[in-house]
Amino acid sequence: MSATTIHAGAVRRPVPLVAAVVLTLLAAVVMLATLPVIPDDAPDAIAPISIVAAILLFVGALGLWQGLRWAAILTFVVTILNGLSAAPGIVFAEDAKIQVFAALSVVQAVAVCWLLLRKTTRAALR
């Protein structure tokens, strides 16, 4: 095993791809875990959009694990949208905890997109 690949059975996966899968799964789980704490005054569409986004991220992570190019595109687009939707919370959220959570969401989105754009990740996709 080299420093740039991880063996999973007979398949070699580059470390950036594995990291993108892990961060994507983490984002999906956090999205679903925070559904119960959505404020009552939030728009009604927030919960269904979060559920759909989490499902799309789970599908994207599974496809990424299999090395599928369409999954990288799906994950990239949903992650960008998630990061963009979280960005205003860094400045405009009234609670400091929500500001920190929004900042972490943006950092996670940037990290996943950067990992997906790495040459080693792109080379592993088909």
N, C-alpha and C positions, 0 to 999 in steps of 0.2 A: 504494500500500500504506500503510495507516494503522498506528499503533502497536498497535492492538488486534486486527489480523487478519493472517494469513499466507496468501498465495495459493498454492494447489497446483493448477495447471491453472486450471479455471474455478471451483473451490470455494474459498470463504473459510472459514478456520478461525481461531477466536480463539486468541490466544497461550496462555491457560491450558489449553485443550484440547490443543494441540500439546505443551506442557510435560508434561501428564499422560500423554500417549502415550509420550513419551521416557522419563520416569521409570518408567513401567510396564514398558516393554521392558527398561530397564536392570535392574530388579528381577528380571525373568524370566531374563535372561542370567546374572546373578549367582547366582540360585538354582541354575541348572544347572551353572555353573562351580564351585560349591563342593561339589557332590556327591562328588568324589573325596577330599575332606578330612574327610568325616564320620567322627567317631571310631568305633573298633570297638565300644566299649561303648554306643553310641547305640542306641535302640530300632530294631528292624527296619523299622518303618513310616515312618521319617523319609525315606528315599530315595524310596519310591513317592509319598508325600504331596507332597514337594518337586517331583517330576516333574509330577504332576497339577496342582499349583498354578501351576507355570511355564507349562504348556500353556494353562491357563485364562487366565493373564495375557496370553499371546500372542494368544489369541482376543479377549480384551477390548480389547487395544490396537488390533487390526485393526478391530474394531467401532467403537471410539471414533474412529479415523481416518475412518471412513465416516459418523460422526455418528449412530450408533444408540444410542437410549436404553437398551436392554437391556444393551448393552456397558458403559455407565457403571455400571449397577447391579451387573453381574458383577464388574467391576474394583473397584468400591468394596467389595463384600463380601469378595472374595479378599484385597484389600489390607489391610482391617481385620483379618482373621484372621491374615495374615502379621505385621502389626505387633504384634498381641496375643501371638502365639506367640514373637516375638523379645524382647518386653519383659522377661521374667524374666532373660534373659541379661545385661542391663545390670548387675544386682546379683549374680546367683548364678553367673555363669560364672567358672571358676577362672583363665582366661587373660585378660590385659588386651586382647589383640587381639580375642578373641571378644566381650568387653564393648563395645569400640569398634564392632565390626561390628554387634552387636545394637542399639546406640544409633543408628547410621546407618540401620538397617532401620526402626526406629520413626520416625525423622525423615522418611524417604522415604515411609512409609505415611501419616503426617499430612499431608505436602505433597501427595501425590496426592489424598487425600480432600478436602482444602481446595480444590484446583484443580477437582475434579469438582463441588463444591458452589457454585462461583462462578456468578454470574448469567449471565455471557457464555458460559460452558461449557454451562450448562443450556439456554440459548436456542438454541445450535447443534445440539442433539440433537433427533432426531425419533423 
